[in-house]
């Protein structure tokens, strides 16, 4: 009979301590021992609850329980981890600027040299490449809108010279200015040559 009462009392205390451990926050003080003694003086149960160091957002509570003399003791540890920190979302990669169109390159040339000179330049490059940035002379290998020869000369303006019409027009305007002084002078030279070249 006494053994049954002891078992029921021990179970009730264990449930109470478990409920307090889950709902009550850990404190720096320890909860005292709860001891129940039978009428004959033998210990039925002792219960000790001691909070342990709160470090790195974790709370650990050790519950030690001893049942009767000679039955040994068991311990149970409960760790409650703090919520993990979430990483900042990565910034989206920048969207590369679109490659300028031939119309963009023509507008650039017009803005650089004016309408009168652009008329000559337009005639010259219509005959040379039809303003096609991938035009290639099958005989000489001249390439692009301005028909650069060798084509790799345009790399002095930009690494995208093979496909970017604006890079090709910039190179062509520099070439014409250095060699002929103006697009109209280059167009006059082109007209005097046969076969035509500049």
C-alpha positions as CSV (number, residue, x, y, z in Angstrom):
1,X,0.0,0.0,0.0
2,X,2.8,2.4,1.0
3,X,4.6,1.5,-2.2
4,X,1.5,2.4,-4.3
5,X,1.1,5.8,-2.5
6,X,4.8,6.5,-3.1
7,X,4.6,5.7,-6.8
8,X,1.5,7.9,-7.2
9,X,3.1,10.8,-5.3
10,X,6.3,10.5,-7.3
11,X,4.4,10.5,-10.6
12,X,2.3,13.5,-9.6
13,X,5.5,15.5,-8.6
14,X,7.2,14.6,-11.9
15,X,4.2,15.9,-13.9
16,X,4.1,19.1,-11.9
17,X,7.9,19.7,-12.3
18,X,7.6,19.0,-16.1
19,X,4.8,21.5,-16.4
20,X,6.7,24.1,-14.5
21,X,9.8,23.5,-16.6
22,X,7.9,24.1,-19.9
23,X,5.9,27.1,-18.8
24,X,8.0,29.0,-16.3
25,X,11.1,30.9,-17.4
26,X,14.5,29.8,-16.0
27,X,15.7,32.0,-13.2
28,X,19.0,32.5,-11.5
29,X,17.8,30.9,-8.3
30,X,17.3,27.2,-7.9
31,X,14.0,25.7,-6.8
32,X,14.4,24.0,-3.5
33,X,14.1,20.4,-2.8
34,X,10.7,19.0,-2.3
35,X,10.8,16.0,0.1
36,X,7.9,13.9,1.1
37,X,8.4,11.4,4.0
38,X,6.1,8.5,4.9
39,X,4.9,7.8,8.4
40,X,7.8,5.5,9.1
41,X,10.3,8.2,8.2
42,X,11.7,6.7,5.0
43,X,12.1,9.1,2.0
44,X,9.5,8.6,-0.7
45,X,10.7,11.1,-3.2
46,X,13.0,14.0,-3.5
47,X,12.9,16.4,-6.3
48,X,15.6,19.0,-7.2
49,X,15.2,21.5,-10.1
50,X,18.2,23.7,-10.9
51,X,18.5,26.1,-13.8
52,X,21.9,25.9,-15.6
53,X,23.9,28.6,-17.3
54,X,22.0,30.5,-20.0
55,X,24.5,30.9,-22.8
56,X,24.1,31.7,-26.5
57,X,20.4,31.9,-26.3
58,X,19.9,28.4,-24.8
59,X,18.1,27.5,-21.6
60,X,19.0,24.3,-20.0
61,X,17.2,22.9,-17.0
62,X,18.4,19.8,-15.2
63,X,15.9,17.8,-13.4
64,X,17.2,15.2,-11.0
65,X,15.0,12.7,-9.3
66,X,15.8,10.1,-6.6
67,X,13.2,7.6,-5.7
68,X,13.6,5.8,-2.3
69,X,16.8,4.6,-0.8
70,X,19.0,2.3,-2.9
71,X,17.0,2.9,-6.2
72,X,19.7,5.2,-7.6
73,X,19.0,8.5,-9.4
74,X,18.3,9.5,-12.9
75,X,18.7,12.9,-14.6
76,X,16.9,14.5,-17.5
77,X,18.2,17.6,-19.4
78,X,16.0,19.8,-21.5
79,X,17.5,22.3,-24.0
80,X,15.5,25.0,-25.5
81,X,17.3,26.7,-28.4
82,X,16.7,30.3,-29.3
83,X,15.4,31.0,-32.8
84,X,18.1,30.8,-35.4
85,X,19.1,34.1,-37.0
86,X,18.0,34.5,-40.6
87,X,20.5,35.6,-43.3
88,X,19.9,38.9,-45.2
89,X,18.5,38.1,-48.6
90,X,21.1,38.6,-51.3
91,X,20.8,41.6,-53.5
92,X,19.6,40.8,-57.0
93,X,22.3,40.9,-59.7
94,X,22.2,44.1,-61.8
95,X,20.6,43.7,-65.1
96,X,23.2,44.3,-67.9
97,X,22.5,47.3,-70.2
98,X,21.1,46.3,-73.5
99,X,23.5,46.5,-76.5
100,X,22.9,49.7,-78.5
101,X,21.0,49.3,-81.8
102,X,22.1,50.6,-85.2
103,X,19.7,53.5,-84.7
104,X,21.4,54.4,-81.5
105,X,24.7,54.4,-83.3
106,X,23.3,56.6,-86.1
107,X,21.9,59.0,-83.5
108,X,25.2,59.2,-81.8
109,X,27.1,59.9,-85.0
110,X,24.6,62.7,-85.9
111,X,25.0,64.3,-82.5
112,X,28.8,64.2,-82.9
113,X,29.3,65.6,-86.4
114,X,26.0,67.5,-87.2
115,X,23.5,67.1,-90.1
116,X,25.7,68.3,-93.0
117,X,28.6,65.9,-92.2
118,X,26.2,63.1,-91.3
119,X,24.7,63.2,-94.8
120,X,28.2,62.4,-96.2
121,X,28.9,59.8,-93.5
122,X,25.5,58.1,-94.1
123,X,26.2,57.9,-97.9
124,X,29.7,56.5,-97.2
125,X,28.6,53.8,-94.8
126,X,25.5,52.9,-96.8
127,X,27.9,51.9,-99.7
128,X,30.5,50.3,-97.4
129,X,28.3,48.1,-95.1
130,X,24.7,49.3,-95.3
131,X,25.2,50.1,-91.5
132,X,25.5,46.4,-90.8
133,X,27.7,45.7,-87.7
134,X,28.4,42.2,-88.9
135,X,29.2,43.1,-92.5
136,X,32.4,41.5,-93.7
137,X,34.2,42.0,-97.0
138,X,34.9,38.5,-98.4
139,X,38.0,39.6,-100.2
140,X,39.8,41.9,-97.8
141,X,38.3,40.8,-94.5
142,X,37.3,44.4,-93.7
143,X,34.6,44.3,-91.0
144,X,31.7,46.2,-89.4
145,X,29.9,49.4,-90.2
146,X,33.0,51.4,-90.9
147,X,34.8,48.4,-92.6
148,X,37.8,48.4,-90.4
149,X,40.9,46.6,-91.8
150,X,42.1,44.7,-89.9
151,X,38.9,44.5,-88.0
152,X,40.7,44.1,-84.6
153,X,41.7,47.8,-84.8
154,X,38.2,48.5,-83.3
155,X,39.3,46.8,-80.0
156,X,41.0,50.1,-79.2
157,X,37.5,51.5,-78.5
158,X,35.9,48.5,-76.8
159,X,36.1,44.8,-76.3
160,X,32.6,44.4,-77.8
161,X,33.6,45.7,-81.2
162,X,32.4,42.6,-83.1
163,X,28.8,43.1,-82.2
164,X,28.2,46.6,-80.7
165,X,27.3,49.2,-83.5
166,X,28.1,52.1,-81.2
167,X,31.6,50.9,-80.6
168,X,32.1,50.5,-84.3
169,X,30.7,54.0,-85.1
170,X,33.0,55.6,-82.4
171,X,36.0,53.9,-84.0
172,X,34.9,54.9,-87.5
173,X,34.5,58.5,-86.6
174,X,38.0,58.6,-85.0
175,X,39.5,56.9,-88.1
176,X,37.8,59.4,-90.5
177,X,38.8,62.4,-88.4
178,X,42.4,61.3,-88.2
179,X,42.8,60.3,-91.9
180,X,40.5,62.7,-93.8
181,X,39.5,65.4,-91.3
182,X,35.7,65.0,-91.9
183,X,33.2,62.6,-93.3
184,X,32.6,64.7,-96.3
185,X,36.3,64.6,-97.2
186,X,36.2,60.8,-96.8
187,X,33.1,60.6,-99.0
188,X,34.8,62.7,-101.7
189,X,37.9,60.4,-101.5
190,X,35.7,57.3,-101.8
191,X,34.0,58.6,-104.9
192,X,37.3,59.2,-106.7
193,X,38.5,55.6,-106.2
194,X,37.7,52.7,-108.3
195,X,37.0,50.2,-106.9
196,X,35.7,52.4,-104.1
197,X,37.5,52.5,-100.8
198,X,38.5,55.0,-98.2
